Amino acid sequence: MSVTLTDQDKLTLRTAAYGAVSLLAAAGSSPHKAATDGTIALSSATGLVGHVLAEKSKGVNLTGKSVAGLADQVLPALTAAVSLLEKQAPAEADNFRSTVLVAIEAAKTHQGASSPTMAEMARKITAALDAA
């Protein structure tokens, strides 16, 4: 069975995945390193999710002027992404969840022990993924 995602669906997936990495980077003391490590993990995704994340990220506009503003945009996108994949391709919903979780772990790992701030942001991201 072939799954066809609309441009809006793809934008939601990219916003959610790259936004999760951005949120975690904003919560850490080395945001550039966290963003790099998280983005590398996203680029390693496979399946439909991997193809969507590998496409040129046109339209992804993470515009929060604060971490709270960014979270207002990204956390609902994470829930929406999992929800739309559960309806159209359940195996890909699991793939998306695990891809984002690996990316946030990669973003946290460079600091050795995760800071409490990063751990709390990772918890919020995980909760948004599980809310679908």
Secondary structure, 3 states (H helix, E strand, C coil): CCCCCCHHHHHHHHHHHHHHHHHHHHCCCCHHHHHHHHHHHHHCCCHHHHHHHHCCCCCCCCCCCCHHHHHHHHHHHHHHHHHHHHHHCHHHHHHHHHHHHHHHHHHHHCCCCCCHHHHHHHHHHHHHHHCC
